[in-house]
Amino acid sequence: MKKKEIVCTMASCSSQTMKKKAKREISEGPNWLDLPRDITQNILQRLNAVEIVTSASLVCALWWNICKEPLMWRTIHMGYNDRCPCNNMDLFSEVANKFPLLEELDISFSNISKDSLEFIGRFCPLLKSLKFSRSFFRSIKWNDALAIAKTMPKLRYLSMIGNTLTNDELLVILDRCPLLEYLDLRICFRLDLSGSLKKRCRDQIKYLILPIDVVGDCDEQYYDYYISA
């Protein structure tokens, strides 16, 4: 056998060996289904609501059972999403009572009704964070503000970017949500934060963002929706 043929044969064998080794390493890789239940739950908790419902819960029976546990639903992001159209948001109220441990909820740019807000507040008593940003041209109604104030007294974080919130509506929220520490009022241009109301906000709210403050890069979702509205 010629030297050139020997080199080619050795190269071919080496290539085949590497391929077999790669396949063996892949087949011998970690089986995610063998992970302890608590570790699997910790990993799945990092997914958003849509990923849990449409993907993770369908993998196997174990993941399905984990995804149904209340501890998995402390945070739900149901903001504007093509896979979760706004006109279906009221369906969320039908299952709100299944998430009694819910602490964080994002329903920005949704057309969720006052009744649905009250339903969420009643059946999710531990709710601490609510993002309810909107296009300035789609105003919050008095009943919406009242629903938040009446049923979510444990709120600590409230984002109302772009809402046409009035002074009276803001006062109701301040009165009924005494634990509120963070309040984002950017682009709420109907508010007149002067005099006693401004002082009230300054005294009660630890982190207050005013209507005239800039919407920064961290609010890319708001910009994307606002421009398309």
C-alpha positions as a LaTeX table, in Angstrom:
\begin{tabular}{lrrr}
\hline
Residue & $x$ (\AA) & $y$ (\AA) & $z$ (\AA) \\
\hline
Met1 & 0.00 & 0.00 & 0.00 \\
Lys2 & 1.30 & 3.39 & $-0.96$ \\
Lys3 & 2.13 & 5.99 & 1.65 \\
Lys4 & $-0.58$ & 8.38 & 0.39 \\
Glu5 & $-3.21$ & 5.62 & 0.63 \\
Ile6 & $-2.09$ & 4.79 & 4.17 \\
Val7 & $-2.46$ & 8.43 & 5.22 \\
Cys8 & $-5.95$ & 8.64 & 3.69 \\
Thr9 & $-6.99$ & 5.40 & 5.39 \\
Met10 & $-5.73$ & 6.64 & 8.75 \\
Ala11 & $-7.55$ & 9.96 & 8.27 \\
Ser12 & $-10.76$ & 8.13 & 7.38 \\
Cys13 & $-10.47$ & 5.89 & 10.44 \\
Ser14 & $-9.75$ & 8.90 & 12.63 \\
Ser15 & $-12.82$ & 10.71 & 11.27 \\
Gln16 & $-15.04$ & 7.68 & 11.88 \\
Thr17 & $-13.66$ & 7.30 & 15.40 \\
Met18 & $-14.39$ & 10.94 & 16.19 \\
Lys19 & $-17.96$ & 10.60 & 14.88 \\
Lys20 & $-18.55$ & 7.49 & 16.98 \\
Lys21 & $-17.12$ & 9.24 & 20.02 \\
Ala22 & $-19.37$ & 12.26 & 19.45 \\
Lys23 & $-22.45$ & 10.04 & 19.11 \\
Arg24 & $-21.46$ & 8.14 & 22.25 \\
Glu25 & $-21.03$ & 11.39 & 24.18 \\
Ile26 & $-24.44$ & 12.60 & 23.02 \\
Ser27 & $-26.11$ & 9.31 & 23.93 \\
Glu28 & $-24.32$ & 9.29 & 27.28 \\
Gly29 & $-25.31$ & 12.91 & 28.01 \\
Pro30 & $-27.47$ & 13.80 & 31.00 \\
Asn31 & $-31.05$ & 12.59 & 30.96 \\
Trp32 & $-33.03$ & 15.60 & 32.11 \\
Leu33 & $-35.89$ & 13.35 & 33.17 \\
Asp34 & $-33.61$ & 11.74 & 35.78 \\
Leu35 & $-32.99$ & 15.00 & 37.64 \\
Pro36 & $-34.38$ & 15.27 & 41.18 \\
Arg37 & $-37.87$ & 16.75 & 41.26 \\
Asp38 & $-36.85$ & 19.88 & 43.19 \\
Ile39 & $-34.08$ & 20.70 & 40.68 \\
Thr40 & $-36.45$ & 20.17 & 37.74 \\
Gln41 & $-38.99$ & 22.46 & 39.38 \\
Asn42 & $-36.33$ & 25.12 & 39.95 \\
Ile43 & $-35.40$ & 25.02 & 36.25 \\
Leu44 & $-39.00$ & 25.11 & 34.98 \\
Gln45 & $-39.83$ & 28.06 & 37.23 \\
Arg46 & $-37.50$ & 30.18 & 35.09 \\
Leu47 & $-39.79$ & 29.81 & 32.06 \\
Asn48 & $-42.58$ & 32.25 & 31.31 \\
Ala49 & $-46.25$ & 31.29 & 31.39 \\
Val50 & $-46.56$ & 30.70 & 27.63 \\
Glu51 & $-43.47$ & 28.43 & 27.57 \\
Ile52 & $-44.76$ & 26.41 & 30.51 \\
Val53 & $-48.24$ & 25.92 & 29.04 \\
Thr54 & $-47.29$ & 25.31 & 25.39 \\
Ser55 & $-43.99$ & 23.43 & 25.79 \\
Ala56 & $-42.70$ & 22.28 & 29.17 \\
Ser57 & $-45.97$ & 20.81 & 30.44 \\
Leu58 & $-46.18$ & 18.59 & 27.34 \\
Val59 & $-42.77$ & 16.90 & 27.71 \\
Cys60 & $-43.77$ & 14.08 & 30.07 \\
Ala61 & $-46.10$ & 13.18 & 32.93 \\
Leu62 & $-43.59$ & 14.32 & 35.56 \\
Trp63 & $-43.18$ & 17.77 & 34.01 \\
Trp64 & $-46.95$ & 18.03 & 33.54 \\
Asn65 & $-47.49$ & 17.40 & 37.25 \\
Ile66 & $-44.76$ & 19.87 & 38.23 \\
Cys67 & $-46.21$ & 22.54 & 35.95 \\
Lys68 & $-49.60$ & 22.19 & 37.67 \\
Glu69 & $-48.22$ & 22.91 & 41.13 \\
Pro70 & $-49.19$ & 26.32 & 42.63 \\
Leu71 & $-45.55$ & 27.06 & 43.47 \\
Met72 & $-44.86$ & 27.23 & 39.73 \\
Trp73 & $-47.24$ & 30.15 & 39.33 \\
Arg74 & $-45.92$ & 32.83 & 41.65 \\
Thr75 & $-45.02$ & 34.97 & 38.65 \\
Ile76 & $-47.10$ & 35.21 & 35.47 \\
His77 & $-46.26$ & 37.39 & 32.50 \\
Met78 & $-49.35$ & 37.73 & 30.33 \\
Gly79 & $-48.49$ & 40.99 & 28.61 \\
Tyr80 & $-49.15$ & 41.68 & 24.93 \\
Asn81 & $-48.16$ & 38.61 & 22.91 \\
Asp82 & $-49.27$ & 37.29 & 19.53 \\
Arg83 & $-49.77$ & 33.88 & 21.11 \\
Cys84 & $-51.98$ & 35.37 & 23.80 \\
Pro85 & $-54.28$ & 37.85 & 22.03 \\
Cys86 & $-55.82$ & 40.57 & 24.17 \\
Asn87 & $-59.37$ & 39.57 & 23.35 \\
Asn88 & $-58.81$ & 36.28 & 25.19 \\
Met89 & $-57.45$ & 37.81 & 28.37 \\
Asp90 & $-60.75$ & 37.43 & 30.23 \\
Leu91 & $-60.26$ & 33.67 & 30.04 \\
Phe92 & $-57.46$ & 34.15 & 32.56 \\
Ser93 & $-59.98$ & 35.09 & 35.23 \\
Glu94 & $-61.58$ & 31.65 & 34.95 \\
Val95 & $-58.41$ & 29.99 & 36.24 \\
Ala96 & $-57.20$ & 32.72 & 38.61 \\
Asn97 & $-58.50$ & 30.75 & 41.58 \\
Lys98 & $-56.03$ & 28.00 & 40.70 \\
Phe99 & $-53.08$ & 30.28 & 41.53 \\
Pro100 & $-53.53$ & 31.28 & 45.18 \\
Leu101 & $-49.76$ & 31.74 & 45.61 \\
Leu102 & $-49.43$ & 34.20 & 42.71 \\
Glu103 & $-47.20$ & 37.14 & 43.68 \\
Glu104 & $-46.29$ & 38.83 & 40.36 \\
Leu105 & $-48.52$ & 39.49 & 37.34 \\
Asp106 & $-47.91$ & 41.35 & 34.07 \\
Ile107 & $-51.08$ & 42.15 & 32.09 \\
Ser108 & $-49.71$ & 45.13 & 30.18 \\
Phe109 & $-51.53$ & 46.18 & 27.00 \\
Ser110 & $-54.36$ & 43.74 & 27.58 \\
Asn111 & $-58.06$ & 44.50 & 27.34 \\
Ile112 & $-58.75$ & 42.79 & 30.63 \\
Ser113 & $-62.01$ & 43.89 & 32.21 \\
Lys114 & $-62.79$ & 45.34 & 35.62 \\
Asp115 & $-64.50$ & 42.09 & 36.63 \\
Ser116 & $-61.40$ & 40.11 & 35.70 \\
Leu117 & $-59.20$ & 42.45 & 37.74 \\
Glu118 & $-61.45$ & 41.93 & 40.76 \\
Phe119 & $-61.44$ & 38.19 & 40.20 \\
Ile120 & $-57.65$ & 38.15 & 40.18 \\
Gly121 & $-57.48$ & 40.29 & 43.30 \\
Arg122 & $-59.90$ & 38.11 & 45.24 \\
Phe123 & $-58.42$ & 34.74 & 44.34 \\
Cys124 & $-54.75$ & 35.81 & 44.42 \\
Pro125 & $-54.50$ & 37.38 & 47.89 \\
Leu126 & $-50.69$ & 37.29 & 47.93 \\
Leu127 & $-50.32$ & 39.49 & 44.83 \\
Lys128 & $-47.48$ & 41.96 & 45.41 \\
Ser129 & $-46.53$ & 43.13 & 41.92 \\
Leu130 & $-48.79$ & 44.28 & 39.08 \\
Lys131 & $-47.73$ & 45.64 & 35.68 \\
Phe132 & $-50.69$ & 47.29 & 33.95 \\
Ser133 & $-49.05$ & 49.52 & 31.36 \\
Arg134 & $-51.15$ & 50.66 & 28.40 \\
Ser135 & $-51.14$ & 52.81 & 25.30 \\
Phe136 & $-52.04$ & 56.36 & 26.35 \\
Phe137 & $-54.88$ & 56.26 & 23.84 \\
Arg138 & $-56.49$ & 53.28 & 25.58 \\
Ser139 & $-57.33$ & 54.69 & 28.95 \\
Ile140 & $-57.85$ & 53.03 & 32.28 \\
Lys141 & $-61.42$ & 53.30 & 33.51 \\
Trp142 & $-62.44$ & 54.48 & 36.96 \\
Asn143 & $-63.73$ & 50.97 & 37.70 \\
Asp144 & $-60.31$ & 49.51 & 36.80 \\
Ala145 & $-58.57$ & 51.72 & 39.34 \\
Leu146 & $-61.22$ & 50.89 & 41.92 \\
Ala147 & $-60.82$ & 47.15 & 41.26 \\
Ile148 & $-57.08$ & 47.38 & 41.87 \\
Ala149 & $-57.55$ & 49.44 & 45.01 \\
Lys150 & $-60.35$ & 47.31 & 46.43 \\
Thr151 & $-58.96$ & 43.81 & 45.85 \\
Met152 & $-55.15$ & 44.18 & 45.87 \\
Pro153 & $-54.25$ & 45.76 & 49.23 \\
Lys154 & $-50.91$ & 43.93 & 49.48 \\
Leu155 & $-49.45$ & 45.46 & 46.32 \\
Arg156 & $-45.88$ & 46.70 & 46.73 \\
Tyr157 & $-45.06$ & 47.25 & 43.04 \\
Leu158 & $-47.42$ & 48.90 & 40.56 \\
Ser159 & $-46.54$ & 49.97 & 37.01 \\
Met160 & $-49.16$ & 52.10 & 35.23 \\
Ile161 & $-47.12$ & 53.43 & 32.29 \\
Gly162 & $-49.27$ & 55.16 & 29.67 \\
Asn163 & $-52.55$ & 55.07 & 31.59 \\
Thr164 & $-54.92$ & 58.06 & 31.59 \\
Leu165 & $-55.10$ & 57.87 & 35.36 \\
Thr166 & $-56.73$ & 60.84 & 37.11 \\
Asn167 & $-55.91$ & 62.37 & 40.48 \\
Asp168 & $-59.01$ & 60.86 & 42.08 \\
Glu169 & $-58.16$ & 57.39 & 40.77 \\
Leu170 & $-54.59$ & 57.68 & 42.04 \\
Leu171 & $-55.83$ & 58.77 & 45.47 \\
Val172 & $-58.06$ & 55.70 & 45.73 \\
Ile173 & $-55.10$ & 53.45 & 44.97 \\
Leu174 & $-52.90$ & 55.25 & 47.51 \\
Asp175 & $-55.61$ & 54.96 & 50.16 \\
Arg176 & $-56.32$ & 51.27 & 49.60 \\
Cys177 & $-52.76$ & 50.04 & 48.95 \\
Pro178 & $-50.83$ & 51.17 & 52.05 \\
Leu179 & $-47.91$ & 48.78 & 51.42 \\
Leu180 & $-47.14$ & 50.24 & 47.98 \\
Glu181 & $-43.42$ & 51.03 & 47.66 \\
Tyr182 & $-42.85$ & 51.30 & 43.89 \\
Leu183 & $-45.16$ & 53.31 & 41.63 \\
Asp184 & $-44.42$ & 53.97 & 37.95 \\
Leu185 & $-46.59$ & 56.75 & 36.50 \\
Arg186 & $-44.65$ & 57.56 & 33.34 \\
Ile187 & $-46.75$ & 59.00 & 30.50 \\
Cys188 & $-49.78$ & 59.33 & 32.80 \\
Phe189 & $-50.28$ & 62.88 & 31.54 \\
Arg190 & $-53.74$ & 63.45 & 33.01 \\
Leu191 & $-52.26$ & 63.48 & 36.49 \\
Asp192 & $-51.56$ & 66.81 & 38.13 \\
Leu193 & $-48.90$ & 65.93 & 40.67 \\
Ser194 & $-48.62$ & 69.26 & 42.39 \\
Gly195 & $-49.30$ & 70.47 & 45.89 \\
Ser196 & $-50.65$ & 68.00 & 48.42 \\
Leu197 & $-50.94$ & 65.05 & 46.01 \\
Lys198 & $-47.28$ & 65.23 & 45.05 \\
Lys199 & $-46.33$ & 65.43 & 48.73 \\
Arg200 & $-48.58$ & 62.45 & 49.48 \\
Cys201 & $-46.85$ & 60.41 & 46.79 \\
Arg202 & $-43.40$ & 61.45 & 47.97 \\
Asp203 & $-44.21$ & 60.57 & 51.58 \\
Gln204 & $-45.90$ & 57.25 & 50.89 \\
Ile205 & $-44.00$ & 55.83 & 47.92 \\
Lys206 & $-40.37$ & 54.84 & 48.31 \\
Tyr207 & $-39.64$ & 54.59 & 44.57 \\
Leu208 & $-41.80$ & 57.06 & 42.63 \\
Ile209 & $-41.44$ & 57.54 & 38.86 \\
Leu210 & $-43.22$ & 60.66 & 37.62 \\
Pro211 & $-45.25$ & 61.12 & 34.40 \\
Ile212 & $-42.53$ & 63.29 & 32.82 \\
Asp213 & $-39.71$ & 60.84 & 33.51 \\
Val214 & $-38.15$ & 59.15 & 30.48 \\
Val215 & $-39.15$ & 55.66 & 29.38 \\
Gly216 & $-35.74$ & 54.02 & 29.12 \\
Asp217 & $-34.24$ & 51.15 & 27.18 \\
Cys218 & $-35.50$ & 48.68 & 29.76 \\
Asp219 & $-39.04$ & 49.42 & 28.56 \\
Glu220 & $-38.55$ & 48.17 & 25.01 \\
Gln221 & $-41.80$ & 46.21 & 25.23 \\
Tyr222 & $-43.69$ & 49.42 & 25.91 \\
Tyr223 & $-42.11$ & 51.23 & 22.97 \\
Asp224 & $-42.82$ & 48.33 & 20.60 \\
Tyr225 & $-46.48$ & 48.25 & 21.51 \\
Tyr226 & $-46.95$ & 52.02 & 21.79 \\
Ile227 & $-45.62$ & 52.61 & 18.28 \\
Ser228 & $-47.85$ & 49.91 & 16.79 \\
Ala229 & $-50.97$ & 51.02 & 18.69 \\
\hline
\end{tabular}
